[in-house]
């Protein structure tokens, strides 16, 4: 493995796979367990069960809320109601990729490219700069759409029907742009082991238009005191392991695009968007800035993009690992290949640490804060409730 090694904990915590604990610089074979917070209901307090499936949530997830009526004393999150088993052992890497990119269709590009980079690491496949720039275009298009979805869902509980639908329309425009560039609304089969196939004609003018439209929407939302009051001081979290927009909203300079520079973000003048308000508003602000930053990165990368089909390697054995910055934080893949087929795949999703941060941030809040805070983390249960065999 070129980018990782097995050993003692090194660097910040990224998360757990089924077998390992992943850190910024190492993979530990001793799987750490997250500390559980125990709370005994006091007289007059009760446990309110919310879920496992409700109209206000995108995915099946259950919450147990310890409360005397409105103040939240503790939240227990159970994301495993729809745990799926995905069989990858014995498949060729390119065949396994078809399943990997469907673990979370909304973040298909991040999952596919992270897996591809791990396979390329295992088999010693060299990837050209042109392909890496094409992958950056894919990842940043996905980041724009994902962050737009979070902004839309933050508008919903505030009763902001007009901006909610304006952002939803913009998100659909980005999805259609993704289809134009990659041939699929969710990037399926757009990238491959060692390769990538995208069409950039018309992308520049469309990205500029989307960027300008969102900047206007964002500035209008910042003028609404009603909207801001629902986000500010809601879900404050600045301690413990944090990643993605949650960490950057707390002023932490944490981003795999810089700390794990397999993709050439540094050559594009990339700068991390950080803020100093570790609450739902800070997370909203960072995501909004990242929409604008991602548009600039795409425009910078366009002139250097290239295409190439799948690369077949003469190597048939190896193990590799890779990490990239998905829209919700560090996404890690480990693969072991034996005689040309998958022997083991390990995934560490940012959903794990984001759920942990959410439950810690809810203590001391009230019920009407719940929806805003949950949506501000941009959590995807589908990446966590999956078992790879």
N, C-alpha and C positions, 0 to 999 in steps of 0.2 A: 504494500500500500504506500503510495507516494505522499498522500496528504494526512494520513492518520497512522497511529500505532497503538497497539495494546499496551497498557501500563497503568500506573497510578493516575489518579485524577489530576488533570492539568488544564488550567483555564476555567472559564465560567461554565456552569452547568447548562447543557443543551436539553437533556431529557433522557428518558428510558426507552429501550426497545424491549422485546420479550426476554432477551438474554442479558443485555448489557446496559450500562449507564454511559451516556455520551457526554463528553466535555468538549471544550473548545479545541483542545489540542490532542486529546487521547480518548481511547475507548477502554473503559474499565470492565473487566469480567465480573466484578462484584457489583451486582445490581442493587443500587440504593433504593430505599423506600421513602416515600414522602411522609413527613410527620402528620399524623392524624390529630385533628383538634376535637377533643371530647367536651361535650357540654351537657350538663344535667339540668333539665327544666326545673325552674323554681316554681313555687306555688303560684297558680294563676297563669303560667305559661304553657304552651302546647306546641306540638309539631304539626306544621301545615305542609301537606304533600301537594306538590305542583308537578303535573306530568303523569306518565311518561310522554304523552303526546298531546299537544294543545294547538289551537289555531294560531297562537301568537309566536310559535317557534317553528323554525324551518325543519328541524330534525327531531327524532325521538330522544328525549333526555328527561330525567326525573330530578326534582329538587325536593329536599326535605328542609323546611325552614323553621328554625326554633324561634318562637316569638311570643310575647305577651299580648299581641294584638296588632301592632303596627311596627314597632321597633324590631329590627332583625338582630338576633343574638348570634346565630350561626347558620350557615348553609352547607348542606351535604349534597354533592352533585353525583348522580349516577348516570354515566353516558353509555352504559353497556346493554341497553334493552334490545338493540338490533345489531349485536355483534355478528360480523360476517367472517366466514372462513374462505380464504382465497388460496387455491392450490397452485404453487409455482414450482415446486421441486420436480426436477426431471424435464422441465421445459427449456428450450433454447432461449437465450436472453431476449431476442427479438420477439418471440412468441409471448414471453412473460410480460413484455412491455405493454401488450394489448390489455392486460389485466391491471397492471400498475396504474396506467393513466385513467382508469375508471374507478379507482379507489375513492377519489373525490373529483367528480367531473368539473366542478367549479375551479379547482386548482390542478387541472390535468397537466398543464405545462410544467408546473413546479415539480410534481411527482415524477413525471416522465423524464425530465432533464436531469433531476437528481439521481434517479436510477441509472440513466444512461452514463452519466459521469462516473458512477461507481463501477459499472461494467467496464468502461474504458480504462479505468484505473486498474482493474483486475487483469485485463488482457493486454495492457500496454498499448492501447490504441491512441495514436496522436490525433488530436482534433485541430483543424486549421483555425486561424483567427477569424476567417470569414464565417465559419459555422458558429463560432462562439458569439459573434456579433448578432447573427440571426437568432440565436437562442436568447440573447438579451432582449431583442425586440419582442419575442414571444412572452418572456417572463414579465416584461414591463407592461405589455398590453393586458396580461392577466391581472397584474397588480392594479392597474387603473380600474378594470371592471370590478374586481373584488372590493376595492375601497369605495367605489360608487355604491355597491350593494350595502355596505355598512352605513354609509351616509343616508341612503334611502331608508333603511330600517331604523335609524335614529330619528328621522322625521316622523315616522308612523305613529309611535306612542305619544308624540307631542300634538297629534291632530293636525299636522301641517300637510294637508292633502295636496296643495298646489306644488310646493317644493318637492314633496315625496314623488309625485308623478313626473315632475320635470327631471329629477335625477334618474327615475326609472326609465324615462325615454332616452336619456343620455347613455345609460347603461346598455340599453338595447342597441343604440347606434354603435357602441364599442363592440358588442357581440357580433353585429353584422360586419363590422370592419375586420374582426378576427376571422370570420368566415371567408371574407374576400382575400385575406392575406394567407391563410393556412388551408382553406378548403373545408373547414369544419368549425362550427360555432364554439366548440370546446377543445380545439387543438388536436383532436384525435388523429394519430398517425402523421402529424406534421413533422415530428422529429424522430430520429432513429439512432441506433448505436453508431456513433461516429459521424452522423449526418443530420441534415435538416433541409426541408423544402418549403420555402415561403415565397410569396409574390409581393413585392414592395411597391408596385405601380399604384399611384393614387393614395398611398399611405400618408405621405407628408402633409398634403392639404387637409386630409380628414383629421389627422391628429391635432393640427393647429386649430381647426374649428372646434373640436371637442375640448381642447384645453381652454380656449377663450370662453366657451359656454359655461364650463364648470367654474371658472374663476369668477364669473358674474354671479352664479348661484351661491358660491361659497361666501362671497362678500355680502350678499343679501342675507344669508343665514346669520352672519356675524352681527347684523344690525338688529336681530330679534332678541330682546331681553327675555321673553318668555322661553324661547328655545334654549338660550344660554343658561338660564336659571335651572333648567332640568339637568344640565350636564355638569355644571361647575360644582365642585366639592362632592360629587357623586362618585363613589367607588374609588376613593383615594388609596393608592398602593405604590409605595416607593421602596419597600424593603423585600428581601428574599429574592429568589431567582426570578428574573423577568427577561423577556425577549420580545423581539418584534416591536410594533408600534407602542405597546404597553411600556417597554423599557425606555424607548426614545422619548415618550411623553414625560417620563420621570427624569429626563436630563441625561440618561445613560447613552454613551456613544457605542451602541451595540448594533451591529449589522454585518451579516455574513458576506455581503457584497464587498466589504472592506477587510474583515478579519479572515476570510477564507477566499482569497481572490483567484479562484480557478478561472472565472470569467473576467474579461478585461474591463471591468467597470472603471478602474483607475484611469484608463486612457481616455475615458469619455468626460472627465472632469466631474465625476459623481461626488456629491456632498450629502452627508447624512442630515435628514430633517430631524432636529431634536427640539424639545420644548421643556418648560420648567413647571408644568402643572400636571401632576400625576393622577389625574381624574378622568372621567368620561369625556370632558371637554378637551383635555390635553390629547387623548387618543383620537378624538374626532379631528382636532387641528393637525396632528401629525399625519394622519391618513389623507387629509385634504391636501396638505403640502406635497405628499408623495404622489398624488395624482398629477400634480403640476410638474414635479421633478421627473416622473416616469415619462411624461410626454417629451420633455427635453432630452432625456436619455435616448428615446427612440429616434428623435430627429438627428442626434449626434451619431447614432449607430448605423443609420440607413445607408450611408455612403460606403460602408465597409462590409455589408452583408454578402453572403454567398450561399450557394446550395451544393449539396452532395448527397448521394444515396448512402444506404447502409454500408459500413465498412466491415468486411469480413477479416477476422484476425487469424493468423496461423496458430496463435496460442490457444490452448484449450483448458488450461488450469490457472487458477489464481484467485486472489481475494482483493477486494477494493472497497473504498468508502468515499463518500462525497457529501458535502453539505452546501446548501444554498439558502438564500433569503426568500422564502415564500411570502405571500402577502400578510400572513399572521406571525411570521418569525422563522427561526432556523428549522429547516427540514433536512433530516439526515437519512442516508441509505447506506447499508452495508450489504455486499453480495459475496458469495463464495461460489466459484464455478469449478466443476470437476468434469473432465472429459467433454467439455463443450456445453454442458447443461447446468442449470441452477441447482446447487446443493443447499444453499441457505440464503435467505433475504431477511434483513432486520431493518425496521423503520422506527425512527423517532420523530413523532409529529409535534409541532409547536402547540397543538391543542392541549397536551398534557400540562405544560407549565401555565398556559393561559387559563385553564379551568382552575388550577390551584390558585393563581393570582385573583381570579374572579371571586372565588369563595372567601378568600381572605379579605378582599376589598369590600364585601357586602356587610361585614360586621359593623353595626352602628348605623346603618342606613335604614330606610323605611320601604314599605312595599311599593310605593309609587316610583322609587328609584330603580327598582329591579330591572325592568325591561331596558331602560336606557343603558344601564351598566353592562348587562349581558351583551347587548348588541355592540357596544363600544370595543369589546375584545375581538370581535370577528371570528368567533370559535366555530370550527367545523367538526362535528361529532364523527362524521364518516371516516376521518383520518385516524381516529383513535379507536373506534369500535371495530377493529379488523384484526384477524389472526392470519398470519402467513404460514402456510405449510408447503 
